[in-house]
């Protein structure tokens, strides 16, 4: 893999002089001669820590251990979520946020805008800014984009005689993961490295992100059992005992914590959403319509296939026109079926059958989409809650060398507008 570095030499004051333009040159980091890495755990490595440092190292190590137990910490996050404490993004302070915005504009200008997961980093020296990235994950090989950032940052720091008073800025589109197969998650690796870089090189680190990923991001499984049947059962019940007494068939009973979160969420409705679906997903919902021509007389099959295709294609544009509640979507689908103008050759009996099958398909689609929206909201809040709890835990022992938070891009969006 060719790893690129963009070196930008400039004044690091907020308003560089007009007669000091940036000079940008690309260098390949794979050609860089890297000094041998220092083993931080080697007792022979010079270390001079104060009593306060040693206390913080002990607390820090304990927090790393606590957050490494994802099952226990997941339960703690759920309880924190249930406490009804305000769930909010923890933003970076204004000065750090401004720096990330400036660097983001430079990276975007050089490499183009990107919405998918990627990472880049910056080392800010007194008179020079070194930017490297963006880097992308290779999930097939188990590699995350932050892995490359950590390796490149260490190589850059170790190849310099002095790094004191430098600042490292690490950007990742999604916040670093807090759960990972086979090796420590990216967030824990980054905060450990930030501590190490501070003790070894005297550098401060800032970690900024656009979206809260929590443990597993969109792959979080804690709410996967929330389907429409569960939503209906929770909606009908006044408490957990009443919910489990309904003896639901074909579904797994939600745990009490998830039940409570879903019930609290339903009180905030109605929820507005659209029905935009990808082609294959759309066809899967209306595959029931295909049973009509399959069961028809041989001389009617091709004709009914064309009519079925025309009907489902016509309603596709209707489904993406506007956002509305689940009830409104259902009524709109029923109205479409009743008002649809069938070909004159289709018999009255077949028309009624097609209307009924269509309404059934439409209803299932609306219900699935509604449950998906609720799962997404629950997952997003859970991820925010995870990040909020993590940052509040670590800020007590890392505030002297590390800041973590979401980047507020409001100013950038206003400038683009």
Buried (B, 14 or more C-beta within 10 A) or exposed (E): EEBBBBBBBBBEEEEEEEEEEEEBEEBEBEEEEEEEEBEBEEEEEEEEEEEEBEEBBEBBEEBBEEBBEBEEBBEBBBEBBBEEEEBEBBBBEEEBBBBBBBBBEBBEEBBEEEEEBBBBBBBBBEEBBBBBBBBBBEEEEEBBBBBBBBBBBBBBBBEEEEBEEBBBBBBBBBBBBBBBEEEBBBBBBBBBBBBBBBBBBEBBBBBBBBBBBBBBBEEBEBBEBBBBBBBBBBEEBEEBEEBBEEEBEEEEBBEBBBBBBBBEBBEEEEBEBBBEBEEEEBBEBBEEBBEBBEEBEEEBBEBBBEBBBEBBEEBBEBBEEEEBBBEBBBEBBBEBBEEBEBEEEBEEEBBEBBBEBBBEBBBBBBBBBBBBBBBEBBBBBBBBBBBBBBBEBBBEBBEEBBBBBBBBBEEBEEEEE
